[in-house]
Amino acid sequence: MTRLSTTARNPLLHRPLRQTVYTLKVGTIYGLLAIAIAYTAVLMLAIVLIGVVATSVISLVSLVLNPLGDSIIPKP
């Protein structure tokens, strides 16, 4: 039974170290970019949900305070 060499088992060792470092740098940049985009999307979604909840709470409070829908400002 012949034993495979380390480079035959692991093709990553065939590449020069410079290429591997470049790949890691590019991967890190893309990873950080993806995290930033995801964070921005979650933040925008949270802002929209806060707006929706605030609007519904305001409308419910105004409905409770003024159930008939007449104007709060008295007519002269």
C-alpha positions, 0 to 999 in steps of 0.5 A: 500500500503506497502512502500519499504525500501531504501535497497530494492529500491536501491540494491547498498546499500546492498553491504558493503562500502569496496566493493563499494570503491574497485569497484570505484577504479578499475573503475577509473583505467580502465577508465584512462587506456581507456582514455590513450589508446584512446589518444595514438590512436588519437595521432598516427592517427594525426602523420600519417595524418600529414605525409600523408599531408606533403608528398603530399604537398612536391610532389605537390611543386616539381611538380610545381617547376619542371613540366617536371620531369627532374633532378634539378642537371645539367648533366655535 
